[in-house]
Amino acid sequence: MNVRQMIELLGAFPPDAVVMFEGETGYDAISGITLEPGIQPGMPDEVILHPDMTPD
């Protein structure tokens, strides 16, 4: 999935809904996002979603 596809899909949901990440231990809220540029010519940039690691 690329950013354009994600934005299109998220556009169908309520704007105040919390975005969650499903991991091995359950669901976590997304606490941040970063851009990692492609490391070699022709490689795509990557958007990294960071889960909220705050203890429950």
Secondary structure, 3 states (H helix, E strand, C coil): CCHHHHHHHHCCCCCCCCCEEEECCEEEEEEEEEEECCCCCCCCCEEEEEECCCCC
